[in-house]
Amino acid sequence: MSGPTLTKAHKTKTYVLLFLLVLLGSVGNTILSKGMRDAGDLDISRLQAIEAGAVRVLTSGTIWLGIALMLMFMVCHMLVLSWADYSFVMPFSAIAYALVPLLGYLFLHEYVSTARWIGIVLIFLGVLLINRTPPRTTDPGTAPGTVSGTMT
C-alpha cells in the first residue's frame, strides 16, 4: 500500500472506532441505567438488604447487557487510543454527552431542560471543530522521553 492509502485507511478505522466508542458507551450506559432502575433502590444499611440487592443486580439480563456493551466500549477505547492522540480522542468522544440526554429522553423518559439542549449543541459544535484537526500529530510508538518506542 502506498503512504496516502495507508493514511486514509488509518483515518477511516480511527473514525469507525470513534463512532463505535460513542455508540457503545452511550447505549451501554443507557441500558445499564434502565437495568438499575428496574432493580430498584439499593440499600446498603444491612447485610440482608445488600444480599437482596446483589441478587437483583446479578440476575438482571438488562444489567448484564449494559455491562457487555460497556466492555466493548472499553476495547474500542483502548484501540482508538493506540491509533490517535489522546487530545483528539477524548474531546471527540464528548459527542456521547450529546447522545446520552437524547437516549435518556427517548428511552428512559427523562426530562431534558432547554439549558441542557443548548449545552448539547455547544458540545456538538466543539466536536466539529476538533474534527478539523488530524487524529494523530505524533509518530506511533514515540513519546517524550522515548527513542524509537523505547525508554531513554
N, C-alpha and C positions, 0 to 999 in steps of 0.2 A: 504494500500500500504506500502511496505517496504521502508526504507530510500533510498537505491540506486535507486529504481524505481522512487520514488518521485523526487530525484535529477535529474535523466535523463529526466523525463517529464518536470521539471522546466527548464532545459537547452534547451530542444527541443523547448518549447514555447518561450523562450528568443530569440533563433536564428530565429524562424519563424517571430516573431515580428520585429527583426532587419532587416530581408530581406524585409518585407513589408514596414518598415520605409524608407529604402533606395530606394525601388522601387517607393513608393507613392510620396516621396519627389522629386525624380529626374523627374519622369514623370509629376507630378503636376506642377513643375516649368517650365518644357519644354512646356507644354500645355499653361500655363499662359503666357509665353514669346511669344508663337505663337499668342495668342489672343491679346496681347498688340501690337504686330507688325501689326496685321490686323486692329486694332483700329486706328493706326497711331499715329503720334507725338501728345502729349497732350500739349496744350498751356494754361499757367496759367496767362497770362498777362491781360486778360479782362474777365469779368464775363460771357459774351456771349460765349466766347471760352471755359471756364470752364464747362458751362452747356452743350455745344455740346459734349465735351469730355466725360463728365459723362454719357450722353445718349449712346454714342458709347460703352463705357465700360460696363455699366449696362445692355445693351441689347445683349451682346455677349455671345452666348452659350459656346464658347470656353473658355472664361474667367471664366464663372461660373463652367465649368467642372474642370478647373485648381484649382479654389478655393475649390471645393468639395474634390478633391484629396489631397490638402494641409491640409484641416480639418481632413481627415482620417489619414494623416501623423502625425498630432499633437496628435490624440488619441493614435496611436501606440507609439509615442514618450513618452507620459506620462505613458502608461502601461509598456513599457520596462524599463523606469527609476525606476518604482516601483519594478522591478524584478532583476535588475542588477545594478552594480556600475556605477556611472556617469563616472568614469575614464576608464571604459570598453566601455560603450555605445557610448560616443562621438567620441573617436578615431575610433571605429568600423564603426560608421556611416559615417566616412570620405570616405568610399568606394563610396559614392554618388558623391564625387568630381571626381572620375574616370568615373562614368556613365554619368554625365552631359555633358562633352565635346563630348562623343560618341553620345548621343542623339542630341546634338546641330549640330554635323556633319551630322548625318543621316537624321534628320527630319527638321532642320532649315537651312541646307545647309551652316553652318558656317565653316570657315577655322580654323583648329586646327594645330598650329605650332608643329614642332618636339620637341621643348623645352617643350611644354605642354604635349605631349605624354610621354616624359621621366619623367616628374613630376607625371603623372598618374601612371606609372609603379612603381615609388618610393612610392606613396601613397598606392598602392595595396600591395606592399611588407611590408609596415608598418602595414597594416591591418592583414596580415598573421601572423606577429609577435604577435600582440595583441591577436589574436585568440588562441594563445598557452597558454594564461593565463585564470584563471577561471572568469566567468562573475560576480560573487559576492564573495567578500572577507570579508564582514561584515554580521552579523546576521540581517535578516529582522526586521525592526522596531526599531533598535538600532542605535544610532549615538553618537558621542562625546557629553557629557553633558546630556545624557538621561539615564534613568534606566527603562528597560523593556518597551521601547517605550514612556515613559512619561518624561517630562522635570524635571530636578532636580533643 
